[in-house]
């Protein structure tokens, strides 16, 4: 019998080492190496076993051992299956791809199991679906489906944590969609470690993904996240799958946002918005409407900006609050924005706007729990800070977007025309935008003020 070997894998970046060491040489993190026992190779097993097997004519069928000319590769569009949720399909890039592995992560209570149970219940009315639960009993899942008023006829269920058993059932049932809830509870008998460990999560995901590629099955995996929002388990798991999605939303908010972090079949910057209601998650077709539920009386420091998420503009409100600091080092708190960028923008405001905030505590918040990742919010952030600093409310019908450079220039942002049109649809009549984004003909009833410098934007107020 061949002797079992072991390796040490970094849980942050997936780098492998022959022996344990305190610091990972790739990501420079400390105490992140975990031992993984490697089973001995079976006689006759080759590298092609991981991806071999004939598929039913979808994505897996494109895996080939033959060398071909890139110019002769078939460019026909990969077929997609609708998830029955337009917002889910948007983040996926148009729908579920046969033979793909999709990982859905999120904090406990975010709604991962609810979303996949709703999706599986609706898809089971026309397709073969197998839902495997490793965390709950079948009666618990049935109670949730009854509470959500889901169609349950035709949905095949299995309560199991053994990957070998699951693959055996899947070979017999031949599902088109396979849901695993969750990957942290799965285990292989050949791996000598507890479920949820680095070795079990990695090898279980590899076995399930291999089955999905060989049989053209859509594999949906549920994954837990750590307290800092990263996926629990080895980082190499994200390299195995085709799409990694994150469902965000606190327990104090009924809104959930679904964002793509990796997608081999579409863009990664798409955003889907859902509302958690009594009967489960309901997609929000017009996110701007829910993020613009503003107070009756306009307060200083409040301003609406237009951010671009994937293929659509979204209007969100940013709020700033400045107060005299009693500390030697004033606080800089940003919720939904990058705190480091906030400090940089305050320096630009002092240097090129002539407004000093070094003695002020600065608090910034994006209403609705949205995380703004693009730089088009720079100008709106600075104007909201100025409004709070001078205790002067801004016009309620004003909308702002634009990137601010270190020299005080206002830089253009992508899709400026579409942002202005979206603002006009929601009743805004005045916009302060970069000059390069100013349209030749503004929408009817909309006054567009084009600016080149930060000083021009402050004067336009």
C-alpha positions in Angstrom: 0.0 0.0 0.0 1.3 3.4 -1.0 2.1 5.7 2.0 -0.3 8.6 2.4 1.4 12.0 2.0 0.6 15.3 3.4 1.0 19.0 2.4 0.4 22.3 4.1 -2.0 24.7 2.4 -2.6 28.4 3.1 -6.2 29.1 3.9 -5.9 32.6 2.5 -4.3 32.2 -0.9 -4.2 28.4 -1.4 -0.4 28.2 -1.7 1.0 24.7 -0.9 4.2 23.8 1.1 5.9 20.5 2.0 6.4 21.5 5.6 4.8 23.8 8.1 6.0 27.4 8.5 4.7 30.3 10.5 4.3 32.8 7.6 3.0 32.1 4.1 5.5 33.2 1.5 2.9 34.1 -1.1 0.4 36.3 0.8 2.6 37.1 3.8 -0.1 36.1 6.3 0.9 34.5 9.6 -0.4 31.1 11.0 -2.6 30.3 8.0 -1.1 27.0 7.0 -3.2 23.9 7.6 -2.2 20.3 7.0 -3.9 18.4 4.2 -3.5 14.7 3.8 -3.1 13.6 0.2 -4.4 10.1 -0.7 -2.1 7.9 -2.7 -2.7 7.9 -6.5 -4.7 4.9 -7.7 -3.1 2.7 -10.4 -4.0 3.9 -13.9 -5.5 7.2 -12.7 -4.3 10.0 -14.9 -4.8 13.7 -15.0 -7.6 13.3 -17.5 -9.8 11.7 -14.8 -10.5 15.1 -13.3 -12.1 16.5 -16.5 -12.8 13.4 -18.6 -16.2 12.0 -19.5 -18.6 12.8 -22.3 -21.2 15.5 -21.5 -24.6 16.1 -22.9 -23.4 18.9 -25.2 -22.9 21.9 -23.0 -19.9 23.5 -21.3 -18.4 20.2 -20.2 -18.4 19.0 -23.7 -15.9 21.8 -24.6 -13.2 20.1 -22.4 -11.0 18.2 -24.8 -7.6 16.4 -24.8 -7.1 17.2 -28.5 -5.0 20.1 -29.6 -7.0 22.5 -31.7 -6.4 25.8 -33.4 -8.0 28.7 -31.6 -9.4 30.0 -34.8 -11.4 26.8 -35.2 -13.0 26.9 -31.8 -16.8 27.0 -32.0 -18.0 30.4 -30.8 -21.7 29.5 -30.4 -23.2 30.9 -27.3 -23.3 28.7 -24.3 -26.9 27.7 -23.5 -28.3 29.1 -20.3 -31.1 28.2 -17.9 -33.2 30.9 -16.2 -33.1 30.8 -12.4 -36.7 32.3 -12.4 -35.2 35.4 -10.8 -34.3 38.3 -13.1 -31.9 39.8 -10.5 -30.2 36.4 -10.0 -29.9 35.9 -13.7 -28.4 39.4 -14.0 -25.6 38.7 -11.5 -25.0 35.3 -13.2 -24.5 37.0 -16.6 -27.8 35.8 -18.1 -28.6 32.6 -16.3 -27.3 29.3 -15.2 -24.8 27.5 -17.5 -24.9 23.7 -17.8 -21.7 22.2 -16.4 -20.9 25.2 -14.2 -20.2 25.4 -10.5 -21.6 28.4 -8.7 -20.7 29.2 -5.1 -23.2 31.4 -3.1 -21.7 32.8 0.1 -23.0 35.0 2.9 -23.3 35.5 6.6 -25.7 33.3 8.6 -29.3 34.6 8.1 -28.5 36.4 4.9 -30.9 34.2 3.0 -28.7 31.8 1.0 -30.8 28.7 1.7 -34.0 30.7 1.2 -32.9 31.9 -2.2 -31.7 28.5 -3.4 -34.8 26.8 -2.1 -37.0 29.2 -3.9 -35.0 28.8 -7.1 -35.0 25.0 -6.8 -38.7 24.8 -6.1 -39.6 26.8 -9.2 -37.1 25.1 -11.5 -38.4 21.7 -10.3 -41.7 22.3 -12.1 -40.0 21.9 -15.5 -36.5 20.4 -14.8 -34.9 17.7 -12.8 -33.6 19.2 -9.5 -31.8 17.5 -6.6 -31.5 19.5 -3.4 -29.0 18.1 -0.9 -29.1 19.5 2.7 -26.4 18.7 5.2 -27.3 21.2 7.9 -31.1 20.7 8.2 -33.4 17.7 8.3 -35.9 17.1 5.5 -38.8 18.2 7.8 -37.1 21.5 8.5 -36.7 22.2 4.8 -40.3 21.1 4.2 -41.5 23.5 6.9 -39.6 26.4 5.3 -41.0 25.6 1.9 -44.5 25.5 3.3 -44.0 28.8 5.0 -42.7 30.3 1.8 -45.6 28.9 -0.1 -43.3 27.3 -2.7 -44.4 24.6 -5.2 -42.7 21.4 -3.8 -44.1 18.8 -6.2 -41.2 17.4 -8.3 -38.4 18.7 -6.1 -36.1 15.8 -5.1 -34.6 16.1 -1.6 -31.7 14.3 0.1 -30.3 14.8 3.6 -26.8 13.6 3.4 -23.2 14.8 4.1 -21.2 12.0 2.4 -20.0 13.1 -1.0 -19.7 9.5 -2.2 -23.3 8.8 -1.4 -24.4 12.1 -3.0 -22.5 11.3 -6.2 -24.1 7.8 -6.3 -27.6 9.3 -5.9 -26.8 11.9 -8.5 -25.6 9.3 -11.0 -28.9 7.5 -10.6 -31.2 10.6 -10.6 -29.3 12.5 -13.3 -30.4 16.0 -12.1 -30.0 19.1 -14.3 -29.5 21.2 -11.2 -27.7 20.0 -8.1 -27.9 22.1 -4.9 -25.4 21.5 -2.0 -26.3 23.2 1.3 -23.6 23.6 2.5 -20.1 22.7 1.3 -18.7 23.1 4.8 -20.8 20.1 6.0 -19.7 17.7 3.2 -17.0 15.1 3.7 -15.1 12.3 1.9 -14.3 9.0 3.6 -10.8 8.9 2.3 -9.9 12.3 3.9 -8.8 11.9 7.6 -10.1 15.3 8.9 -13.3 16.7 10.2 -16.0 18.3 7.9 -15.3 22.0 7.4 -11.5 21.6 7.4 -9.3 22.7 4.6 -8.8 19.2 3.1 -12.5 18.2 3.3 -13.8 21.4 1.8 -11.3 21.4 -1.0 -11.6 17.7 -2.0 -15.4 17.6 -1.6 -15.7 20.7 -3.9 -13.3 19.1 -6.4 -15.3 15.9 -6.5 -18.6 17.6 -6.9 -17.3 20.0 -9.5 -15.8 17.1 -11.5 -19.2 15.4 -11.6 -20.8 18.7 -12.8 -18.3 19.1 -15.6 -18.7 15.5 -16.7 -22.5 15.4 -16.6 -23.3 19.0 -17.6 -25.1 19.5 -14.3 -25.5 23.0 -12.8 -23.9 22.8 -9.4 -25.0 25.4 -6.8 -22.9 25.4 -3.6 -23.7 27.2 -0.4 -20.7 28.5 1.5 -20.3 30.3 4.8 -18.2 33.4 5.3 -15.9 34.4 8.2 -16.4 37.4 10.4 -14.4 39.6 8.0 -16.7 38.7 5.1 -14.3 36.2 3.3 -15.3 32.7 2.3 -14.7 30.2 5.1 -12.3 27.4 4.0 -9.4 27.3 1.6 -8.9 30.1 -0.9 -8.2 27.6 -3.6 -12.0 26.7 -3.6 -12.7 30.0 -5.4 -10.3 29.0 -8.2 -12.2 25.7 -8.8 -15.6 27.2 -9.3 -16.9 29.2 -12.3 -18.8 31.9 -10.3 -18.6 33.2 -6.8 -21.5 35.2 -5.5 -21.9 37.0 -2.2 -25.3 37.7 -0.6 -25.0 40.7 1.7 -27.5 42.2 4.1 -27.7 42.7 7.9 -30.3 41.3 10.2 -31.6 44.8 10.8 -32.4 45.4 7.1 -34.9 43.6 5.0 -33.0 44.3 1.8 -30.3 41.9 0.5 -27.8 42.6 -2.3 -26.3 39.9 -4.4 -22.9 40.8 -5.9 -20.7 38.7 -8.2 -17.0 38.4 -7.1 -16.0 36.0 -9.9 -17.9 35.0 -13.0 -16.4 33.1 -16.0 -19.6 33.6 -17.9 -20.4 37.3 -17.3 -19.4 40.6 -15.6 -18.3 40.6 -11.9 -19.7 44.1 -11.1 -23.4 43.3 -11.5 -25.6 43.9 -8.5 -28.9 42.2 -7.7 -31.3 43.6 -5.1 -33.8 41.5 -3.1 -36.2 42.3 -0.3 -36.7 39.7 2.5 -40.5 39.4 3.0 -42.8 37.1 4.8 -42.9 34.7 1.8 -39.1 34.7 1.1 -36.9 36.8 -1.1 -38.6 39.1 -3.6 -36.5 40.8 -6.3 -36.5 44.6 -6.5 -36.9 45.7 -10.1 -36.2 49.4 -9.3 -33.5 49.6 -6.6 -33.3 53.4 -6.9 -36.8 53.8 -5.6 -36.0 52.0 -2.3 -32.7 53.7 -1.8 -34.3 57.2 -2.2 -36.8 57.0 0.6 -35.7 60.4 2.0 -37.0 62.4 4.9 -39.6 65.1 4.4 -37.4 67.9 5.5 -34.0 68.2 3.8 -31.1 68.1 6.3 -27.5 69.4 5.8 -25.1 66.8 4.6 -27.6 64.8 2.5 -27.1 64.4 -1.2 -28.1 61.9 -4.0 -25.5 60.4 -6.3 -25.7 58.1 -9.3 -23.5 55.0 -9.1 -23.1 52.4 -11.9 -23.6 48.8 -11.0 -22.9 46.4 -13.8 -25.3 47.4 -16.6 -27.6 49.9 -14.9 -27.4 53.1 -12.9 -28.6 53.3 -9.3 -29.5 56.4 -7.4 -28.4 56.3 -3.7 -28.2 58.8 -1.0 -25.0 59.7 0.8 -25.0 61.4 4.2 -22.2 63.2 5.9 -22.0 64.5 9.5 -19.2 66.7 10.8 -18.8 67.6 14.4 -16.1 69.3 16.5 -13.6 66.7 17.7 -12.5 66.3 21.3 -9.7 64.0 20.3 -6.2 64.8 19.2 -6.7 62.6 16.1 -10.2 63.3 14.7 -12.2 60.2 13.6 -12.9 59.3 10.0 -15.7 56.8 9.7 -17.1 55.7 6.3 -19.9 53.1 6.0 -20.4 51.8 2.5 -17.3 53.7 1.2 -13.6 53.3 1.4 -12.3 55.1 4.5 -8.8 55.6 2.9 -10.4 57.4 0.0 -12.4 59.6 2.4 -9.2 60.8 4.0 -7.7 61.5 0.6 -10.8 63.5 -0.5 -10.7 65.6 2.7 -7.1 66.5 1.9 -8.1 67.6 -1.6 -10.9 69.6 -0.2 -8.5 71.5 2.1 -5.9 72.0 -0.6 -8.1 72.9 -3.5 -11.3 74.0 -1.9 -10.0 76.0 1.0 -12.1 74.2 3.6 -10.3 72.8 6.7 -11.7 69.7 8.4 -8.7 68.7 10.5 -10.5 69.6 13.7 -13.7 67.7 12.8 -14.9 64.2 13.3 -16.2 63.1 9.8 -18.9 60.4 9.6 -20.1 59.2 6.2 -22.9 56.7 5.4 -24.5 55.3 2.2 -28.2 54.9 2.9 -29.7 51.4 2.4 -26.6 49.4 3.2 -25.2 49.7 -0.3 -21.4 49.4 -0.8 -20.1 51.9 -3.4 -16.9 50.6 -5.0 -16.4 53.0 -7.8 -14.9 56.5 -7.8 -17.9 58.3 -9.3 -19.0 59.0 -5.7 -16.1 61.4 -5.0 -17.7 64.6 -5.9 -21.0 63.8 -4.1 -19.0 62.9 -0.9 -17.2 66.2 -0.9 -20.3 68.3 -1.5 -22.1 66.4 1.3 -19.2 67.1 3.6 -19.3 70.8 2.7 -23.0 70.9 3.3 -22.6 69.5 6.8 -19.6 71.6 7.6 -21.4 74.8 6.7 -24.8 73.5 8.1 -26.5 74.4 4.8 -28.9 71.9 3.2 -28.5 71.2 -0.5 -31.4 71.4 -2.9 -33.6 68.3 -2.8 -33.8 68.0 -6.5 -29.9 68.0 -7.0 -28.0 64.9 -8.1 -24.2 64.7 -8.4 -21.5 62.3 -9.7 -17.9 62.6 -10.8 -14.4 61.5 -9.8 -12.1 63.9 -8.0 -8.3 63.9 -8.8 -5.5 64.9 -6.4 -5.0 68.2 -8.2 -8.7 69.1 -7.7 -9.8 68.3 -11.3 -13.2 66.6 -11.9 -12.7 63.6 -14.0 -15.3 61.9 -16.2 -16.9 58.6 -15.3 -18.3 55.8 -17.6 -21.9 55.9 -18.8 -22.4 59.6 -17.8 -25.3 60.0 -20.3 -27.2 57.1 -18.9 -26.7 58.4 -15.3 -28.3 61.7 -16.2 -31.2 60.1 -17.9 -31.9 57.9 -14.9 -31.8 60.9 -12.6 -34.3 62.7 -14.8 -36.6 59.7 -14.7 -36.8 60.1 -10.9 -37.7 63.7 -11.0 -34.3 65.4 -10.4 -34.1 68.7 -12.2 -30.4 69.8 -11.6 -27.2 67.8 -11.9 -23.5 68.7 -11.3 -21.4 66.5 -13.5 -17.9 66.4 -15.0 -17.7 68.5 -18.2 -16.7 65.5 -20.3 -20.0 63.8 -19.2 -22.2 66.7 -20.0 -24.7 65.8 -22.8 -25.1 67.9 -25.9 -28.8 68.1 -25.2 -29.9 67.7 -21.6 -33.2 65.8 -20.9 -36.3 67.9 -20.8 -36.6 69.7 -17.5 -33.1 68.9 -16.4 -30.4 71.6 -15.9 -26.9 70.1 -16.2 -24.0 72.1 -14.7 -20.6 70.9 -16.1 -17.5 71.5 -13.9 -13.8 71.1 -14.5 -12.4 71.8 -11.0 -13.5 71.3 -7.4 -13.7 75.1 -7.0 -16.3 75.2 -9.9 -18.4 72.6 -8.2 -18.4 74.5 -4.9 -19.3 77.7 -6.7 -22.2 75.9 -8.5 -23.7 75.2 -5.1 
